Amino acid sequence: MDANSRFDLVGASPQFRKVVAQIQRMASIDATVLIAGETGTGKEVAARAIHYGSERAHKPFVPVNCGALAESLVESELFGHERGAFTDAKTASIGLVGQAAGGTIFLDEIDALTSKAQAALLRFLQDRTYRRVGGGNLLQVDVRVLVASNADLDGLARERRFRQDLLYRLRVLSLRLPALRERPGDGVLLARNMLRRLSHQYRTHARELHAEGEDFIRRYDWPGNIRELENVIHREFLMSDDEALRLRETREELMPGDVFQAGAGGVPAPAPIAASAPAPTVVDAHCTSFKDAKARAVAEFERSYVREMLARAGGNISQAARLSNQERSAFGKLVRKYRLGGEGQVA
């Protein structure tokens, strides 16, 4: 299965490669999969990759947004109904499960199902048998079930808002999709792929990313993940006159006051600490040895530097770590060491 090219599973980070390996393994195992991840991380894309990489690829893939199903019609939509089963049932329907026969049904936002619908789904998962609304015959169908949610299903189960026994049935295999901020470097690769796709869609010449645009993509946290990135690239592609997209409007909107500074070889570099910052006092009445004086100077520098980076990043530790070219964990230790993660700062 060429997951990268066929399903826009684009990336090179270790986190991404791990997910692709899991998808390929799950495609070969005909079992129910629970796909978790934040909004916009590509859960349906992953579900399609699992389906089209499996032996069911030549059969239907039926995606269902459970949050869009009317509460009174959930069972009818999923399992079908007989003619005259209710007021508007002028013809019979095989339902979404019937449409997916031999293939895969993908239930997105599974946490949106009502308790009644959860009970019906649990019964179906036990042996793949069901009855249409208004029907008396017990039907059976060969279909693979993939589900997804961005909610904390374990937490919902503890609050008795989601059936624990249903969760057990759904979590035969589990796949967690990492957030875009957890995939270093993949944002730029995704953006370039999106630009190629948009050039083909609108039949225009190819557009590239400017170093300023790449720098912004690397440093912004992307709370809406791939979906947010795609929206930004699409808008800038259509509205910007730049041959190489600098993402100016988006930077001004999402990171006001942000300034791009290129380092050696055009690589973005953090702005230096203000020259006007007072130099630390190295020696005082309580610190006379060279060793103690050096430790005190290092501590004061670290405290001043971390405070400055946090200020420039608006309190966002992940962004401050990127500005200082440090791992987030290492930078976070300094924040905790000097107790600089104050109110409004993102730990």
C-alpha positions in Angstrom: 0.0 0.0 0.0 1.5 3.4 -1.0 -0.2 5.2 1.9 1.7 8.4 1.4 0.8 9.1 -2.2 -2.7 7.7 -2.3 -4.2 9.0 0.9 -2.2 12.2 1.6 -0.5 10.7 4.6 2.4 13.0 4.1 5.3 13.3 6.5 8.7 12.2 7.5 8.8 12.6 11.3 9.3 9.5 13.5 5.8 10.0 14.9 4.3 9.9 11.4 6.3 6.9 10.3 5.1 5.0 13.3 1.4 5.8 12.4 1.9 4.6 8.8 3.4 1.4 10.0 0.4 0.8 12.3 -2.0 1.6 9.5 -0.4 -0.9 7.2 -0.5 -3.6 10.0 -4.1 -2.8 10.8 -5.1 -3.0 7.1 -4.0 -6.6 7.1 -6.1 -7.5 10.2 -9.8 -7.6 9.7 -10.8 -6.3 13.1 -12.6 -3.2 14.6 -10.3 -0.2 15.0 -10.8 2.8 17.3 -9.1 5.9 15.8 -8.4 8.7 18.3 -6.9 12.1 17.8 -7.6 15.8 18.0 -9.9 17.6 15.5 -8.2 17.9 12.1 -5.6 15.2 12.5 -6.9 13.2 9.6 -8.9 10.4 11.2 -11.0 9.7 8.1 -7.9 9.7 5.9 -6.4 7.1 8.2 -9.7 5.1 8.1 -9.7 5.2 4.3 -6.0 4.1 4.2 -6.9 1.1 6.4 -9.8 0.1 4.2 -8.1 0.6 0.8 -5.0 -1.3 2.1 -7.1 -4.3 3.1 -8.7 -7.1 1.2 -12.0 -5.2 1.3 -10.6 -2.4 -0.9 -12.8 -3.4 -3.9 -16.0 -3.1 -1.7 -17.7 0.0 -0.4 -16.2 2.4 2.2 -19.2 4.2 3.8 -18.3 7.2 6.1 -20.9 8.3 8.7 -20.8 11.4 10.8 -22.7 10.3 13.9 -23.0 13.8 15.1 -25.1 14.7 12.0 -27.6 11.9 12.5 -31.0 13.0 13.8 -31.6 11.4 17.2 -35.0 10.0 16.3 -33.7 8.4 13.1 -30.3 7.0 14.1 -31.3 3.4 14.1 -33.2 3.8 10.8 -30.2 5.6 9.2 -27.8 2.9 10.4 -29.8 -0.3 10.0 -32.5 0.7 7.5 -36.3 0.4 7.8 -39.3 -1.2 6.2 -41.9 0.7 4.2 -44.4 2.2 6.5 -42.2 1.8 9.6 -42.9 5.5 10.5 -44.7 8.4 9.0 -42.1 9.4 6.3 -41.0 5.8 5.5 -42.7 5.7 2.1 -40.1 3.2 0.8 -37.9 0.6 2.4 -34.2 1.4 3.1 -31.3 -1.0 3.6 -29.5 1.6 5.8 -25.8 2.5 5.9 -24.8 -0.8 7.3 -26.4 -2.5 4.4 -24.7 -0.2 1.9 -21.3 -1.1 3.4 -21.9 -4.9 3.0 -18.6 -6.6 2.2 -16.7 -3.4 2.9 -16.2 -1.0 5.7 -18.4 1.4 7.6 -16.6 4.3 9.3 -18.4 5.8 12.2 -16.9 9.3 13.0 -17.8 11.2 16.2 -18.9 7.9 17.8 -19.3 9.8 21.1 -22.3 11.6 19.7 -24.5 8.5 19.6 -27.4 8.4 22.0 -27.6 5.7 24.7 -30.3 3.9 22.6 -28.1 4.0 19.5 -25.1 2.8 21.5 -27.1 -0.2 22.7 -28.2 -1.0 19.1 -24.6 -0.7 17.9 -23.4 -3.0 20.8 -25.9 -5.7 19.8 -24.7 -5.4 16.1 -21.0 -5.7 17.0 -21.6 -8.9 18.9 -22.4 -11.0 15.8 -23.1 -8.5 13.0 -26.8 -9.2 13.1 -29.6 -6.6 13.2 -33.2 -5.9 12.4 -34.5 -3.1 10.2 -36.8 -0.6 11.9 -40.3 -2.0 11.5 -39.0 -5.4 10.3 -39.1 -8.8 12.0 -36.4 -10.6 10.1 -33.0 -11.0 11.6 -30.4 -9.9 9.1 -26.7 -10.5 9.0 -24.0 -8.6 7.1 -20.2 -9.0 6.6 -18.8 -5.5 7.3 -15.8 -4.1 9.0 -16.3 -1.4 11.5 -13.9 1.5 12.0 -14.8 4.3 14.5 -13.2 7.6 15.5 -13.5 10.2 18.2 -11.7 13.3 19.4 -13.3 12.9 22.8 -12.0 11.2 25.9 -14.1 8.1 25.7 -12.7 6.6 28.9 -13.7 9.8 30.7 -17.2 9.6 29.2 -17.5 6.0 30.2 -16.5 6.9 33.8 -19.3 9.6 33.8 -21.7 7.0 32.4 -22.2 9.0 29.2 -20.7 6.3 27.0 -21.2 2.6 27.5 -18.1 0.9 28.9 -19.1 -2.5 27.3 -19.4 -0.8 23.9 -16.0 0.8 24.4 -14.5 -2.6 24.9 -16.0 -3.8 21.7 -14.8 -0.9 19.7 -11.2 -0.9 21.1 -10.1 -4.2 19.6 -7.3 -2.3 17.8 -6.4 1.3 18.7 -4.7 4.0 16.6 -3.8 7.4 18.0 -3.0 10.1 15.4 -0.5 12.7 16.7 -1.3 16.4 16.6 0.6 18.4 14.0 2.6 20.1 16.7 3.9 16.7 17.7 5.2 16.0 14.2 8.3 18.2 13.7 8.9 19.2 10.1 5.8 17.6 8.7 3.8 20.8 8.6 6.1 22.2 5.8 5.9 18.9 3.9 2.1 18.9 4.1 1.9 22.5 3.0 4.1 21.8 -0.1 1.9 18.9 -1.0 -1.2 21.0 -0.6 0.2 23.7 -2.9 0.9 21.1 -5.6 -2.6 19.8 -5.2 -4.1 23.3 -5.4 -2.1 24.1 -8.5 -3.5 21.1 -10.2 -7.1 21.8 -9.0 -7.1 25.4 -10.2 -4.9 24.7 -13.2 -2.3 27.4 -12.4 1.4 27.4 -12.3 3.1 25.9 -9.3 3.5 28.0 -6.1 6.2 27.5 -3.5 6.6 28.5 0.2 8.9 31.4 1.1 11.3 30.9 4.0 9.1 33.2 6.0 6.1 31.0 5.4 8.1 27.8 6.3 9.3 29.5 9.5 5.8 30.4 10.5 4.5 26.9 9.9 7.3 25.4 12.0 6.7 27.8 14.9 2.9 28.0 15.1 1.2 25.4 17.3 -1.7 24.6 14.8 -4.5 23.9 17.3 -6.8 22.9 14.4 -4.0 20.6 13.1 -3.9 19.6 9.4 -7.4 20.9 8.7 -6.4 24.4 9.9 -3.1 24.3 7.9 -5.1 23.3 4.8 -7.5 26.2 5.3 -4.6 28.6 5.6 -2.7 27.4 2.6 -5.9 27.3 0.5 -6.8 30.9 1.4 -3.3 32.2 0.9 -3.0 30.4 -2.4 -6.1 32.1 -3.7 -5.6 35.6 -2.2 -1.9 36.2 -2.2 0.0 37.7 -5.1 3.4 36.3 -3.9 5.0 33.8 -6.2 6.5 32.2 -3.0 3.9 32.4 -0.2 5.0 34.3 2.8 1.7 33.8 4.7 1.8 37.4 5.7 -1.9 37.8 6.4 -2.1 34.6 8.4 1.0 35.5 10.5 -0.5 38.9 11.3 -3.8 37.3 12.3 -2.4 34.4 14.3 0.9 35.7 15.6 0.6 39.5 15.6 3.9 41.3 16.0 5.8 38.2 14.9 9.0 39.1 13.0 10.9 36.7 10.7 14.6 36.8 11.0 16.8 34.6 8.7 20.0 33.1 10.1 22.9 31.6 8.3 21.9 30.0 5.0 18.5 31.5 5.2 17.6 29.3 8.2 15.2 31.2 10.6 17.0 32.2 13.7 15.6 33.7 17.0 16.1 37.4 17.6 18.9 38.1 20.0 18.2 39.0 23.6 17.9 42.8 24.0 21.3 44.4 24.4 19.9 46.8 26.9 19.2 43.9 29.4 21.3 44.6 32.5 24.3 42.3 33.0 24.0 40.1 36.0 25.9 40.9 39.1 28.5 38.1 39.5 29.9 38.7 43.0 28.2 39.8 46.2 28.7 39.4 49.9 27.3 35.9 49.9 29.1 34.6 46.8 32.9 35.0 46.8 34.4 31.8 45.3 34.8 31.5 41.6 32.6 28.3 41.5 29.8 30.0 43.4 30.1 33.2 41.3 30.0 31.2 38.0 26.9 29.2 39.1 25.1 32.4 40.1 25.9 34.1 36.8 24.7 31.0 34.8 21.5 30.9 36.9 20.8 34.6 36.3 21.5 34.3 32.6 19.2 31.2 32.3 16.4 32.9 34.2 16.7 36.1 32.2 16.9 34.2 28.9 14.0 31.9 29.6 11.9 34.9 30.8 12.6 36.8 27.6 11.8 33.8 25.3 8.5 33.2 27.1 7.7 36.9 26.7 8.4 36.8 23.0 6.3 33.6 22.6 3.4 35.1 24.5 3.9 32.5 27.3 3.7 29.5 25.0 6.5 27.1 26.1 6.5 25.1 22.9 7.0 28.2 20.8 9.6 29.6 23.2 11.5 26.3 23.0 11.5 26.6 19.2 12.7 30.2 19.3 15.7 29.1 21.5 16.4 26.0 19.4 15.9 23.7 22.4 13.9 20.6 23.0 10.6 21.4 24.6 11.3 19.0 27.6 14.6 20.7 28.3 13.2 24.2 28.0 10.2 23.2 30.2 12.6 22.0 32.9 14.2 25.5 33.0 10.7 27.1 33.2 9.9 24.9 36.2 13.3 25.4 37.7 12.9 29.2 37.8 9.1 29.1 38.3 8.4 31.2 35.3 5.3 29.3 34.0 2.9 31.9 35.4 -0.7 32.6 34.7 -1.7 32.6 31.1 1.4 30.7 30.0 1.1 27.3 28.3 2.9 24.6 30.1 
